[in-house]
Amino acid sequence: MCGIVGQLNFDKSPVSAITLQRMTDAIKHRGPDGEGHWIGENVGLGHRRLSIIDPSPAGHQPMVTSDQRFVLTYNGEIYNFKELRMELKAKGYWFRSQTDSEVVLYALAEWGSDALLKFNGMFAISIYDEENEKLIFIRDRAGVKPFYYYNEDNLFMFSSELKSFHKHKSFKKVIDK
């Protein structure tokens, strides 16, 4: 199942590692096989892992490209990842894992948004482009994998479940009528 969380501070303030940990802990049941965190200047990404395809540590997320430019946290499954992997290998990419996550990461790095036309699956993806300081969110066409977000003042958060937001001190539990 897996679970993803993240935070972006538009005012460029740093992300609290403790808060990101708490947000990730709130969805621990989604991924009992591991967790990971990545924090940049004003961006933090978290992941809870359910190992299915490649249970080795090489499939750990958030996952970073070899050039450190892109950071991925991903929940889902790409059914045609083996074919995409072969296509990327032909372009010179090499892979450390057998995961579809790494294929998603390098497909987005190589083809940008055109990679979405190649994905056959169900997914909720967050990828951060550190070079261009862009945080991009992608969801499968049918919306199978959950993706919730909160945007108030200078704070943007996302998660596979709403309860992660309650772990942030600035979260306002108010219905927007």
C-alpha positions as a Markdown table, in Angstrom:
| # | Residue | x | y | z |
|---|---|---|---|---|
| 1 | Met | 0.0 | 0.0 | 0.0 |
| 2 | Cys | 2.7 | 2.5 | 1.0 |
| 3 | Gly | 2.2 | 6.1 | 2.1 |
| 4 | Ile | 3.6 | 9.5 | 1.3 |
| 5 | Val | 3.7 | 12.8 | 3.1 |
| 6 | Gly | 5.4 | 16.1 | 2.5 |
| 7 | Gln | 5.6 | 19.8 | 3.3 |
| 8 | Leu | 6.6 | 22.9 | 1.4 |
| 9 | Asn | 7.1 | 26.2 | 3.2 |
| 10 | Phe | 6.5 | 29.1 | 0.7 |
| 11 | Asp | 8.2 | 31.5 | 3.1 |
| 12 | Lys | 11.4 | 29.5 | 2.7 |
| 13 | Ser | 11.5 | 28.6 | 6.4 |
| 14 | Pro | 13.1 | 25.2 | 7.2 |
| 15 | Val | 11.0 | 22.0 | 7.5 |
| 16 | Ser | 11.1 | 20.5 | 11.0 |
| 17 | Ala | 12.5 | 17.0 | 10.9 |
| 18 | Ile | 10.5 | 16.2 | 14.1 |
| 19 | Thr | 7.2 | 17.3 | 12.5 |
| 20 | Leu | 8.0 | 15.4 | 9.3 |
| 21 | Gln | 8.7 | 12.3 | 11.4 |
| 22 | Arg | 5.4 | 12.7 | 13.2 |
| 23 | Met | 3.5 | 13.1 | 9.9 |
| 24 | Thr | 5.1 | 9.9 | 8.6 |
| 25 | Asp | 4.4 | 8.0 | 11.8 |
| 26 | Ala | 0.7 | 8.9 | 11.5 |
| 27 | Ile | 0.5 | 6.6 | 8.4 |
| 28 | Lys | 2.8 | 3.9 | 9.7 |
| 29 | His | 0.2 | 1.2 | 9.1 |
| 30 | Arg | 0.4 | 1.9 | 5.3 |
| 31 | Gly | 4.0 | 0.8 | 5.2 |
| 32 | Pro | 5.4 | -1.4 | 7.9 |
| 33 | Asp | 8.5 | -2.4 | 6.0 |
| 34 | Gly | 10.4 | 0.9 | 6.3 |
| 35 | Glu | 10.3 | 4.6 | 6.3 |
| 36 | Gly | 12.4 | 7.4 | 4.9 |
| 37 | His | 12.7 | 11.2 | 5.0 |
| 38 | Trp | 14.4 | 13.8 | 2.8 |
| 39 | Ile | 14.6 | 17.4 | 3.8 |
| 40 | Gly | 15.8 | 20.3 | 1.6 |
| 41 | Glu | 15.9 | 24.0 | 2.2 |
| 42 | Asn | 12.1 | 24.5 | 2.6 |
| 43 | Val | 10.8 | 21.1 | 1.4 |
| 44 | Gly | 10.4 | 17.8 | 3.3 |
| 45 | Leu | 9.3 | 14.5 | 1.9 |
| 46 | Gly | 8.4 | 11.3 | 3.9 |
| 47 | His | 7.6 | 7.8 | 2.9 |
| 48 | Arg | 6.2 | 4.6 | 4.6 |
| 49 | Arg | 7.2 | 1.5 | 2.6 |
| 50 | Leu | 5.3 | -1.7 | 1.9 |
| 51 | Ser | 7.9 | -3.8 | 0.1 |
| 52 | Ile | 6.4 | -5.9 | -2.6 |
| 53 | Ile | 8.5 | -6.0 | -5.8 |
| 54 | Asp | 12.1 | -5.5 | -4.4 |
| 55 | Pro | 12.3 | -5.7 | -0.6 |
| 56 | Ser | 16.0 | -4.8 | -0.5 |
| 57 | Pro | 17.2 | -1.5 | 0.9 |
| 58 | Ala | 17.9 | -0.3 | -2.7 |
| 59 | Gly | 14.1 | 0.4 | -2.9 |
| 60 | His | 14.2 | 2.8 | 0.0 |
| 61 | Gln | 12.3 | 6.1 | -0.5 |
| 62 | Pro | 12.4 | 9.0 | -0.8 |
| 63 | Met | 14.6 | 8.1 | -3.7 |
| 64 | Val | 17.1 | 10.5 | -5.3 |
| 65 | Thr | 18.5 | 10.5 | -8.8 |
| 66 | Ser | 22.3 | 9.8 | -9.1 |
| 67 | Asp | 22.9 | 13.5 | -9.9 |
| 68 | Gln | 20.9 | 14.5 | -6.8 |
| 69 | Arg | 18.5 | 16.7 | -8.9 |
| 70 | Phe | 15.2 | 14.8 | -8.4 |
| 71 | Val | 13.7 | 13.4 | -5.2 |
| 72 | Leu | 10.7 | 11.0 | -5.4 |
| 73 | Thr | 8.2 | 9.8 | -2.9 |
| 74 | Tyr | 5.7 | 7.5 | -4.5 |
| 75 | Asn | 2.7 | 5.2 | -3.7 |
| 76 | Gly | 1.4 | 2.9 | -6.3 |
| 77 | Glu | 2.3 | 0.4 | -9.0 |
| 78 | Ile | 3.3 | 0.8 | -12.6 |
| 79 | Tyr | 2.3 | -2.4 | -14.3 |
| 80 | Asn | 4.5 | -1.8 | -17.4 |
| 81 | Phe | 7.6 | -0.8 | -15.4 |
| 82 | Lys | 9.8 | -3.6 | -16.8 |
| 83 | Glu | 9.2 | -2.4 | -20.4 |
| 84 | Leu | 9.9 | 1.2 | -19.3 |
| 85 | Arg | 13.1 | 0.0 | -17.5 |
| 86 | Met | 14.4 | -1.6 | -20.7 |
| 87 | Glu | 13.6 | 1.6 | -22.7 |
| 88 | Leu | 15.5 | 3.7 | -20.1 |
| 89 | Lys | 18.4 | 1.2 | -20.0 |
| 90 | Ala | 18.7 | 1.6 | -23.8 |
| 91 | Lys | 19.1 | 5.3 | -23.1 |
| 92 | Gly | 22.1 | 4.6 | -20.8 |
| 93 | Tyr | 20.4 | 4.6 | -17.4 |
| 94 | Trp | 21.5 | 2.0 | -14.8 |
| 95 | Phe | 19.4 | 0.9 | -11.8 |
| 96 | Arg | 20.3 | -0.1 | -8.3 |
| 97 | Ser | 17.0 | -1.8 | -7.5 |
| 98 | Gln | 14.4 | -3.9 | -9.2 |
| 99 | Thr | 11.6 | -1.5 | -8.1 |
| 100 | Asp | 9.1 | 0.3 | -10.2 |
| 101 | Ser | 9.8 | 3.4 | -8.0 |
| 102 | Glu | 13.3 | 3.8 | -9.5 |
| 103 | Val | 11.8 | 3.4 | -13.0 |
| 104 | Val | 9.2 | 6.2 | -12.2 |
| 105 | Leu | 12.0 | 8.4 | -10.9 |
| 106 | Tyr | 14.2 | 8.1 | -14.0 |
| 107 | Ala | 11.2 | 8.1 | -16.4 |
| 108 | Leu | 10.2 | 11.5 | -15.0 |
| 109 | Ala | 13.8 | 12.7 | -15.1 |
| 110 | Glu | 14.2 | 11.7 | -18.7 |
| 111 | Trp | 10.8 | 12.5 | -20.2 |
| 112 | Gly | 9.2 | 15.0 | -17.8 |
| 113 | Ser | 5.5 | 15.1 | -18.0 |
| 114 | Asp | 5.5 | 12.9 | -21.2 |
| 115 | Ala | 6.4 | 10.0 | -18.9 |
| 116 | Leu | 2.8 | 10.0 | -17.7 |
| 117 | Leu | 1.7 | 9.0 | -21.2 |
| 118 | Lys | 3.8 | 5.9 | -20.7 |
| 119 | Phe | 2.7 | 4.9 | -17.2 |
| 120 | Asn | 0.1 | 2.1 | -17.0 |
| 121 | Gly | -0.9 | 1.8 | -13.3 |
| 122 | Met | -2.2 | 3.4 | -10.2 |
| 123 | Phe | -0.2 | 6.0 | -8.4 |
| 124 | Ala | 0.2 | 9.1 | -6.3 |
| 125 | Ile | 3.6 | 10.7 | -6.9 |
| 126 | Ser | 5.5 | 13.6 | -5.5 |
| 127 | Ile | 8.7 | 14.6 | -7.2 |
| 128 | Tyr | 10.9 | 17.5 | -6.3 |
| 129 | Asp | 13.2 | 19.1 | -8.8 |
| 130 | Glu | 15.9 | 20.7 | -6.7 |
| 131 | Glu | 17.5 | 22.5 | -9.6 |
| 132 | Asn | 14.3 | 24.4 | -10.5 |
| 133 | Glu | 12.9 | 24.3 | -7.0 |
| 134 | Lys | 9.6 | 22.7 | -8.2 |
| 135 | Leu | 7.5 | 20.3 | -6.3 |
| 136 | Ile | 5.2 | 18.3 | -8.7 |
| 137 | Phe | 2.3 | 16.1 | -7.8 |
| 138 | Ile | 0.9 | 13.4 | -10.1 |
| 139 | Arg | -2.0 | 11.1 | -9.7 |
| 140 | Asp | -3.3 | 8.3 | -11.8 |
| 141 | Arg | -6.1 | 9.0 | -14.2 |
| 142 | Ala | -8.7 | 7.2 | -12.1 |
| 143 | Gly | -7.5 | 8.6 | -8.8 |
| 144 | Val | -7.1 | 5.1 | -7.2 |
| 145 | Lys | -4.3 | 6.1 | -4.8 |
| 146 | Pro | -5.2 | 8.7 | -2.2 |
| 147 | Phe | -3.7 | 12.1 | -2.3 |
| 148 | Tyr | -4.8 | 14.8 | 0.1 |
| 149 | Tyr | -3.4 | 18.3 | 0.4 |
| 150 | Tyr | -3.6 | 21.3 | 2.7 |
| 151 | Asn | -2.7 | 24.9 | 1.6 |
| 152 | Glu | -3.0 | 27.7 | 4.1 |
| 153 | Asp | -0.8 | 30.9 | 4.4 |
| 154 | Asn | 2.8 | 29.9 | 3.6 |
| 155 | Leu | 2.3 | 26.2 | 4.3 |
| 156 | Phe | 1.5 | 23.4 | 1.8 |
| 157 | Met | 1.2 | 19.8 | 3.0 |
| 158 | Phe | 0.3 | 16.6 | 1.3 |
| 159 | Ser | -0.3 | 13.0 | 2.5 |
| 160 | Ser | -1.9 | 9.7 | 1.7 |
| 161 | Glu | -4.2 | 10.3 | 4.7 |
| 162 | Leu | -5.6 | 13.4 | 6.3 |
| 163 | Lys | -4.4 | 12.4 | 9.8 |
| 164 | Ser | -0.9 | 13.4 | 8.9 |
| 165 | Phe | -1.9 | 17.0 | 8.8 |
| 166 | His | -2.9 | 16.9 | 12.5 |
| 167 | Lys | 0.7 | 16.4 | 13.4 |
| 168 | His | 1.7 | 19.9 | 12.2 |
| 169 | Lys | 1.2 | 22.7 | 14.7 |
| 170 | Ser | 0.0 | 25.2 | 12.0 |
| 171 | Phe | -2.8 | 22.9 | 10.7 |
| 172 | Lys | -6.2 | 24.5 | 11.1 |
| 173 | Lys | -9.0 | 22.0 | 11.4 |
| 174 | Val | -11.6 | 24.1 | 9.8 |
| 175 | Ile | -14.1 | 23.2 | 7.0 |
| 176 | Asp | -13.9 | 25.5 | 4.0 |
| 177 | Lys | -17.6 | 26.1 | 3.2 |
